[in-house]
Amino acid sequence: MFQKNFYWGAATASYQIEGAWKEDGKGLSVWDVVSNETAFVFERQTGNIACDHYDRYEKDVEIMKEIGLKAYRLSFSWPRILPEGTGRTNQKGLDFYDRLIECLLENNIEPFVTLFHWDYPWELFLKGGWMNPDSPKWFEEYAHLVAERFVDRIKYWITLNEPQCFIVLGHLDGSHAPALKLPLRAIFMAMHNSFLAHGLAVRAIKSVDSKAKVGYAPVGTTFYPKNGTSKEIEFAKKLMFGKSDESLWNVAWWLDPVFFGKYPEEGVKKYEKYMPEITADDMAIISQPLDFFGCNIYYGIPVEEKDGELLCDKSPVGSPKTDMNWPVTPEVLYWGPRFFYERYKKPIVITENGVALKDWVMDDGKVHDTARIDFLSRYLKNLRKAAAEGVEIDGYFVWSIMDNFEWAHGYEKRFGLVYIDYESQNRIIKDSGYWYKKVIETNGKDLSY
């Protein structure tokens, strides 16, 4: 079962919900520029208004309270706080987060704050962004500033959200802002600098508050054994932590430096000519001790033993897919946390898990998202099984509390427990939101529907 002080929550990111893209002294982010000045995003949609959370945060916190959230994972907008990324502080930006944090605490909702969820300051991008050797220091300055400002109110911090996405998809694949397609040599430099930024941020937060709980929230392909045989288990682990290809989506690339203080040997051997010079001091900074490991898990890939051969099993024809075209694989919330806990030995927080569906307001004025309830129920049963078998799991955050700007997909994909009418900004708690309220009240004992 889940522990008594389990953090039941939901998550968002600043650019996806806040809007107010030019209000009160905020600087531009790479997503502001890409969405406003290119055809990059679906139907040329932008995060300029999004869910207007900047002006409606009190209503949103009221909804969180109604659902019964124990915790809320949010991100700070770096350019809202530091419009040029460094130097001049935007007091009105800090004041907004002051008001939001106070509102959460007044409603007994614990804030988990992510420092960086992809809205990189445009002015720093113009200086080379993550490829600039000074970029880790820029991030350290920002981390120290907000740690000092919120030391008395924020206990839980997450440094980076899914560096695989903002580095690989943003700089190699070109499907996320800043929409670049750079050579591997540049990618490895950006990767290494993002790790250094993470480590310096951990150190900065701990220097301000030694009792703060600091984590890291990567994502990666999770493989799981279809039948749970010992051979399948070992093969799944090998694919998760050993495979290394030019997609750089391998889990070990993004976790081993942080938790073990070294890059994976197979990867280094294969890509050594592209990698920057790496010192022992670098790795000491990168591997600053963490308090928890944030898992962003949505789906996985099954492996199966067939006729003595181990294979990555293809999904059967007609198998369920989400609106993101991701397979529905509830088992991943058992095997993923188990594999990560066994390897890295840190308490697990599921920092993101959820599903995009074709939701709409029905004739009775409600949103009946039965498929989302089924999805969450099945995934949470697997997470509960992992907890019952000894995996240390401290919390679970649904992605997302509300429908929002889903990056290059714009507003086409709906992940929320709360439906957003983007024209009127009306909020409607979906059936899944009321179902989740029951889950929270029973501490995960009642997952029926």
Secondary structure per residue as TSV (DSSP state, phi and psi in degrees):
chain	resnum	aa	ss	phi	psi
A	1	M	-	360.0	168.3
A	2	F	-	-80.6	144.4
A	3	Q	-	-64.8	159.8
A	4	K	T	-62.3	-37.3
A	5	N	T	-96.6	30.5
A	6	F	-	-63.3	137.0
A	7	Y	E	-91.2	102.6
A	8	W	E	-90.2	119.7
A	9	G	E	-145.6	-171.6
A	10	A	E	-145.0	161.5
A	11	A	E	-129.3	158.1
A	12	T	-	-149.5	179.4
A	13	A	-	-135.6	147.8
A	14	S	H	-53.8	-52.9
A	15	Y	H	-65.5	-27.1
A	16	Q	H	-77.9	-19.4
A	17	I	H	-129.1	-27.7
A	18	E	-	-69.2	-41.6
A	19	G	-	67.6	-146.0
A	20	A	-	48.4	48.4
A	21	W	T	-69.0	-20.8
A	22	K	T	-124.5	8.4
A	23	E	G	-82.1	148.6
A	24	D	G	53.6	39.0
A	25	G	G	84.0	8.8
A	26	K	-	-65.8	140.3
A	27	G	-	-85.8	170.3
A	28	L	-	-78.8	149.4
A	29	S	B	-112.8	168.5
A	30	V	H	-60.6	-34.0
A	31	W	H	-71.4	-34.5
A	32	D	H	-57.4	-47.9
A	33	V	H	-70.3	-48.3
A	34	V	H	-62.8	-41.7
A	35	S	H	-74.5	-30.0
A	36	N	H	-88.4	-24.1
A	37	E	H	-118.1	3.6
A	38	T	S	-137.7	174.1
A	39	A	S	-95.5	24.6
A	40	F	-	-62.1	-41.6
A	41	V	S	-92.1	147.8
A	42	F	G	-46.3	125.7
A	43	E	G	53.3	27.1
A	44	R	G	55.7	31.8
A	45	Q	-	-74.8	156.8
A	46	T	-	-133.2	169.0
A	47	G	S	-95.2	20.4
A	48	N	S	-58.4	-40.4
A	49	I	S	-112.1	-42.6
A	50	A	T	51.0	-124.0
A	51	C	T	-95.5	6.9
A	52	D	-	52.4	35.3
A	53	H	H	-62.8	-28.6
A	54	Y	H	-56.9	-38.3
A	55	D	H	-99.9	-12.9
A	56	R	H	-119.1	19.7
A	57	Y	H	-60.7	-33.5
A	58	E	H	-64.1	-42.0
A	59	K	H	-63.7	-40.7
A	60	D	H	-65.9	-39.1
A	61	V	H	-68.1	-35.3
A	62	E	H	-60.1	-40.4
A	63	I	H	-66.6	-41.7
A	64	M	H	-57.8	-42.3
A	65	K	H	-65.0	-40.9
A	66	E	H	-62.5	-39.0
A	67	I	H	-71.8	-26.1
A	68	G	T	98.6	19.4
A	69	L	-	-55.9	136.7
A	70	K	S	-89.6	-23.4
A	71	A	E	-149.8	156.5
A	72	Y	E	-138.3	123.1
A	73	R	E	-95.0	118.0
A	74	L	E	-125.0	167.2
A	75	S	E	-122.1	147.9
A	76	F	-	-82.7	142.8
A	77	S	-	-86.4	110.8
A	78	W	H	-54.0	-49.5
A	79	P	H	-73.9	-12.0
A	80	R	H	-75.4	-30.2
A	81	I	H	-90.1	-41.6
A	82	L	S	-126.3	92.7
A	83	P	T	-55.8	-32.2
A	84	E	T	-99.2	4.3
A	85	G	S	91.0	-29.5
A	86	T	S	-142.8	171.6
A	87	G	S	75.8	-113.3
A	88	R	S	-61.9	127.5
A	89	T	-	-92.6	137.9
A	90	N	-	-94.7	102.6
A	91	Q	H	-60.9	-37.0
A	92	K	H	-67.0	-30.7
A	93	G	H	-66.9	-45.6
A	94	L	H	-62.8	-38.1
A	95	D	H	-62.2	-38.5
A	96	F	H	-59.2	-47.3
A	97	Y	H	-69.3	-30.2
A	98	D	H	-56.9	-50.3
A	99	R	H	-63.9	-42.3
A	100	L	H	-64.3	-46.7
A	101	I	H	-63.2	-42.8
A	102	E	H	-60.9	-41.6
A	103	C	H	-63.3	-41.6
A	104	L	H	-62.3	-48.6
A	105	L	H	-65.4	-36.1
A	106	E	H	-62.9	-25.3
A	107	N	T	-103.3	17.4
A	108	N	T	58.7	38.4
A	109	I	-	-112.3	120.3
A	110	E	E	-77.7	122.2
A	111	P	E	-80.5	130.5
A	112	F	E	-109.8	115.0
A	113	V	E	-106.3	125.5
A	114	T	E	-93.7	128.2
A	115	L	E	-72.1	-39.0
A	116	F	E	-138.5	113.9
A	117	H	S	-125.5	54.1
A	118	W	S	88.4	-11.8
A	119	D	-	-88.7	73.0
A	120	Y	-	-69.0	136.8
A	121	P	B	-59.6	128.4
A	122	W	H	-60.5	-39.2
A	123	E	H	-63.6	-32.2
A	124	L	H	-77.8	-33.5
A	125	F	H	-59.1	-38.6
A	126	L	T	-65.4	-18.6
A	127	K	T	-96.2	10.6
A	128	G	T	110.8	-10.9
A	129	G	G	56.3	-135.6
A	130	W	G	-66.4	-12.8
A	131	M	G	-86.1	-12.8
A	132	N	S	-75.6	129.2
A	133	P	T	-61.2	-16.4
A	134	D	T	-85.5	-8.2
A	135	S	H	-59.0	-36.8
A	136	P	H	-61.2	-36.1
A	137	K	H	-70.6	-34.8
A	138	W	H	-59.7	-45.3
A	139	F	H	-68.2	-36.1
A	140	E	H	-61.7	-42.9
A	141	E	H	-59.6	-46.7
A	142	Y	H	-62.1	-45.6
A	143	A	H	-61.7	-43.0
A	144	H	H	-65.5	-39.7
A	145	L	H	-60.0	-50.8
A	146	V	H	-74.4	-30.4
A	147	A	H	-62.7	-43.9
A	148	E	H	-65.5	-39.3
A	149	R	H	-67.0	-37.3
A	150	F	H	-114.4	18.9
A	151	V	T	-57.2	-31.3
A	152	D	T	-86.3	-5.4
A	153	R	T	-128.2	-23.3
A	154	I	-	-109.7	120.8
A	155	K	-	-98.5	-25.9
A	156	Y	E	-120.5	125.9
A	157	W	E	-126.4	145.5
A	158	I	E	-125.0	128.6
A	159	T	E	-73.8	-66.4
A	160	L	E	-122.1	140.9
A	161	N	E	-102.3	120.2
A	162	E	-	46.5	68.2
A	163	P	H	-60.3	-25.1
A	164	Q	I	-54.9	-37.7
A	165	C	I	-75.5	-51.7
A	166	F	I	-74.8	-22.3
A	167	I	I	-88.3	-57.9
A	168	V	I	-72.3	-53.2
A	169	L	I	-71.9	-30.6
A	170	G	I	-83.3	-28.8
A	171	H	I	-121.3	-20.2
A	172	L	I	-108.1	-49.8
A	173	D	I	-83.5	-32.0
A	174	G	-	80.5	12.1
A	175	S	S	-95.0	-2.9
A	176	H	S	-128.5	160.0
A	177	A	T	-62.6	142.1
A	178	P	T	-86.6	18.3
A	179	A	-	63.6	45.1
A	180	L	-	-104.3	156.7
A	181	K	-	-130.7	86.4
A	182	L	-	-100.2	159.7
A	183	P	-	-68.9	159.8
A	184	L	H	-57.6	-33.9
A	185	R	H	-57.6	-42.1
A	186	A	H	-70.3	-36.3
A	187	I	H	-63.9	-44.1
A	188	F	H	-66.8	-32.8
A	189	M	H	-65.5	-46.7
A	190	A	H	-62.4	-41.8
A	191	M	H	-58.8	-49.9
A	192	H	H	-63.1	-41.0
A	193	N	H	-66.3	-35.0
A	194	S	H	-66.9	-35.9
A	195	F	H	-65.0	-43.2
A	196	L	H	-63.2	-39.1
A	197	A	H	-60.7	-44.4
A	198	H	H	-56.5	-51.2
A	199	G	H	-62.9	-42.2
A	200	L	H	-66.2	-34.1
A	201	A	H	-67.5	-41.8
A	202	V	H	-57.9	-47.7
A	203	R	H	-62.9	-39.9
A	204	A	H	-64.7	-45.0
A	205	I	H	-63.6	-44.8
A	206	K	H	-67.2	-29.4
A	207	S	H	-69.2	-28.0
A	208	V	H	-85.7	-40.1
A	209	D	-	-142.5	97.7
A	210	S	T	-65.3	-18.9
A	211	K	T	-91.7	-4.3
A	212	A	-	-62.0	146.2
A	213	K	E	-100.1	119.8
A	214	V	E	-120.2	134.6
A	215	G	E	-135.5	-172.3
A	216	Y	E	-146.8	138.2
A	217	A	E	-125.9	79.3
A	218	P	-	-83.3	174.9
A	219	V	-	-135.5	166.5
A	220	G	-	177.1	167.0
A	221	T	-	-70.7	122.8
A	222	T	E	-102.9	124.4
A	223	F	E	-101.1	147.5
A	224	Y	E	-142.5	151.3
A	225	P	E	-77.5	122.1
A	226	K	S	-62.8	-39.8
A	227	N	S	-110.3	-1.8
A	228	G	-	74.3	18.3
A	229	T	-	-73.9	158.6
A	230	S	H	-61.5	-38.0
A	231	K	H	-67.4	-40.1
A	232	E	H	-65.4	-39.2
A	233	I	H	-62.1	-47.2
A	234	E	H	-65.2	-38.2
A	235	F	H	-67.3	-40.1
A	236	A	H	-61.9	-43.7
A	237	K	H	-63.0	-40.7
A	238	K	H	-61.7	-42.8
A	239	L	H	-68.7	-35.8
A	240	M	H	-69.2	-46.1
A	241	F	H	-109.1	-9.7
A	242	G	T	-112.4	-30.5
A	243	K	-	-65.1	139.5
A	244	S	-	-143.8	114.5
A	245	D	-	-138.2	179.9
A	246	E	T	-70.4	-9.7
A	247	S	T	-69.4	-23.0
A	248	L	-	57.4	25.5
A	249	W	-	-91.5	4.7
A	250	N	-	-63.7	138.7
A	251	V	H	-65.1	-43.6
A	252	A	H	-61.8	-34.9
A	253	W	H	-53.0	-37.5
A	254	W	H	-101.7	-7.0
A	255	L	H	-117.7	-40.3
A	256	D	H	-58.4	-42.7
A	257	P	H	-59.5	-38.5
A	258	V	H	-73.9	-42.1
A	259	F	H	-96.9	-26.4
A	260	F	H	-112.3	-11.1
A	261	G	S	73.4	25.9
A	262	K	S	-156.9	150.0
A	263	Y	-	-78.7	153.3
A	264	P	-	-62.3	132.5
A	265	E	H	-58.9	-43.3
A	266	E	H	-62.0	-41.3
A	267	G	H	-66.7	-43.5
A	268	V	H	-61.5	-42.9
A	269	K	H	-61.7	-38.9
A	270	K	H	-76.4	-35.5
A	271	Y	H	-119.2	19.3
A	272	E	G	-53.5	-37.8
A	273	K	G	-68.2	-18.1
A	274	Y	G	-95.5	-13.9
A	275	M	S	-85.1	146.7
A	276	P	-	-72.1	169.3
A	277	E	-	-66.2	130.5
A	278	I	-	-123.5	126.7
A	279	T	-	-104.3	165.4
A	280	A	H	-63.6	-35.5
A	281	D	H	-63.5	-39.1
A	282	D	H	-56.3	-49.5
A	283	M	H	-68.9	-29.5
A	284	A	H	-66.8	-38.0
A	285	I	H	-68.4	-46.8
A	286	I	H	-61.0	-35.8
A	287	S	T	-97.7	33.1
A	288	Q	-	-54.5	137.1
A	289	P	-	-58.6	136.0
A	290	L	-	-110.5	159.9
A	291	D	S	-97.7	-25.1
A	292	F	E	-155.4	164.2
A	293	F	E	-116.5	115.0
A	294	G	E	-84.4	120.2
A	295	C	E	-102.0	120.6
A	296	N	E	-100.6	106.9
A	297	I	-	-131.1	125.1
A	298	Y	S	-118.7	-38.4
A	299	Y	-	-158.6	169.5
A	300	G	E	-142.5	177.5
A	301	I	E	-117.1	121.7
A	302	P	E	-76.8	145.8
A	303	V	E	-116.4	147.4
A	304	E	E	-142.8	143.8
A	305	E	E	-92.0	117.9
A	306	K	E	-129.4	121.5
A	307	D	T	52.1	41.7
A	308	G	T	79.6	0.4
A	309	E	E	-112.8	139.5
A	310	L	E	-95.9	125.3
A	311	L	E	-131.7	151.6
A	312	C	E	-79.0	111.6
A	313	D	-	-72.9	131.0
A	314	K	-	-81.8	146.3
A	315	S	-	-66.4	140.4
A	316	P	-	-60.3	152.7
A	317	V	T	-57.2	131.2
A	318	G	T	81.0	9.2
A	319	S	-	-68.2	154.4
A	320	P	-	-65.9	140.3
A	321	K	B	-132.0	149.1
A	322	T	-	-83.0	178.9
A	323	D	T	-70.0	-12.0
A	324	M	T	-88.0	1.4
A	325	N	S	67.0	26.0
A	326	W	-	-92.1	141.5
A	327	P	B	-68.7	150.5
A	328	V	-	-91.0	110.0
A	329	T	-	-135.1	78.5
A	330	P	T	-57.5	-28.5
A	331	E	T	-59.4	-21.4
A	332	V	H	-66.5	-23.4
A	333	L	H	-84.7	-1.2
A	334	Y	H	-97.3	-54.6
A	335	W	H	-71.9	-37.4
A	336	G	H	-59.4	-59.5
A	337	P	H	-57.2	-36.9
A	338	R	H	-63.3	-48.7
A	339	F	H	-64.0	-42.6
A	340	F	H	-66.1	-40.3
A	341	Y	H	-67.4	-41.1
A	342	E	H	-63.9	-38.0
A	343	R	H	-82.6	-44.9
A	344	Y	H	-104.7	-13.4
A	345	K	-	55.5	42.9
A	346	K	-	-124.2	146.6
A	347	P	-	-54.8	139.9
A	348	I	E	-97.2	135.2
A	349	V	E	-123.2	122.1
A	350	I	E	-77.0	99.6
A	351	T	E	-82.8	-17.9
A	352	E	E	-152.5	134.0
A	353	N	E	-163.3	130.6
A	354	G	-	178.3	-169.1
A	355	V	-	-148.5	137.3
A	356	A	-	-91.4	131.8
A	357	L	B	-137.7	165.4
A	358	K	-	-84.8	81.1
A	359	D	-	-88.7	147.1
A	360	W	-	-151.8	162.0
A	361	V	-	-78.2	123.9
A	362	M	-	-87.2	178.4
A	363	D	T	-61.5	-23.3
A	364	D	T	-88.6	6.4
A	365	G	S	82.3	8.0
A	366	K	-	-116.2	167.5
A	367	V	-	-115.6	107.7
A	368	H	-	-98.4	85.4
A	369	D	-	-97.2	65.2
A	370	T	H	-57.9	-38.0
A	371	A	H	-62.6	-35.2
A	372	R	H	-67.6	-40.1
A	373	I	H	-61.4	-44.8
A	374	D	H	-60.4	-45.2
A	375	F	H	-58.3	-53.7
A	376	L	H	-64.1	-39.7
A	377	S	H	-60.4	-47.4
A	378	R	H	-67.3	-40.7
A	379	Y	H	-66.6	-43.7
A	380	L	H	-67.0	-30.8
A	381	K	H	-61.8	-38.4
A	382	N	H	-70.3	-37.9
A	383	L	H	-65.8	-40.8
A	384	R	H	-61.3	-38.6
A	385	K	H	-62.9	-42.6
A	386	A	H	-61.8	-43.0
A	387	A	H	-63.3	-41.4
A	388	A	H	-65.0	-26.2
A	389	E	T	-93.8	8.6
A	390	G	T	106.8	-0.8
A	391	V	-	-72.4	126.9
A	392	E	-	-79.0	103.2
A	393	I	E	-117.8	119.7
A	394	D	E	-97.5	-19.2
A	395	G	E	-170.8	166.4
A	396	Y	E	-144.2	127.6
A	397	F	E	-121.0	117.6
A	398	V	E	-69.1	136.0
A	399	W	E	-100.6	111.4
A	400	S	-	-138.4	168.5
A	401	I	S	-63.0	-34.3
A	402	M	B	-142.8	154.7
A	403	D	-	-56.2	148.6
A	404	N	-	-159.8	-173.6
A	405	F	-	-73.4	109.4
A	406	E	-	-94.8	60.8
A	407	W	G	52.6	-127.9
A	408	A	G	-65.7	-15.9
A	409	H	G	-83.2	-4.9
A	410	G	T	58.9	-135.6
A	411	Y	T	-98.5	13.3
A	412	E	S	-71.9	-29.6
A	413	K	-	-102.5	131.8
A	414	R	B	-116.4	114.9
A	415	F	-	-105.8	-6.2
A	416	G	-	-78.6	157.0
A	417	L	S	-79.9	-15.5
A	418	V	E	-123.1	129.7
A	419	Y	E	-81.8	134.9
A	420	I	E	-113.0	123.2
A	421	D	E	-89.2	106.9
A	422	Y	T	-71.0	-18.7
A	423	E	T	-78.0	-48.2
A	424	S	T	-94.5	-15.1
A	425	Q	T	63.1	22.6
A	426	N	E	-72.0	142.4
A	427	R	E	-112.1	134.6
A	428	I	E	-131.3	119.6
A	429	I	E	-68.2	125.1
A	430	K	-	-76.5	166.6
A	431	D	H	-54.4	-36.0
A	432	S	H	-64.3	-31.8
A	433	G	H	-65.6	-42.0
A	434	Y	H	-70.6	-34.4
A	435	W	H	-64.2	-43.0
A	436	Y	H	-63.9	-33.3
A	437	K	H	-56.8	-43.5
A	438	K	H	-65.7	-40.6
A	439	V	H	-59.4	-45.6
A	440	I	H	-64.1	-45.1
A	441	E	H	-61.0	-31.2
A	442	T	T	-99.0	7.1
A	443	N	T	54.2	39.8
A	444	G	T	81.6	5.0
A	445	K	S	-73.3	-37.6
A	446	D	-	-103.4	102.7
A	447	L	-	-112.0	16.2
A	448	S	-	-80.5	168.2
A	449	Y	-	-158.3	360.0
